[in-house]
């Protein structure tokens, strides 16, 4: 078990300070990072909270998973390591497959 937690289904109005304050009820919060959309500057609705120990992280999961905060039921669990390679989106690219037959194979 790690001490870094994924916190999902956050209200888009939640701040990092509010997260720290909330999770401090379960122990020492060493970091709270709200994920922000690069293009809009708005919250993406999830964050990562690092607790002082594994025991505090377990306590936070049991206290806050499913708890209603800001009208939304939180999802709280152990953060998984970031996967390598991830494929970025296709912001400026298009799919392939063109041609006169619309990409159909006969």
Helices and strands as residue ranges (DSSP letters): E 4-8, H 16-23, G 24-26, E 29-36, E 43-51, H 54-64, E 68-69, E 72-73, E 75-78
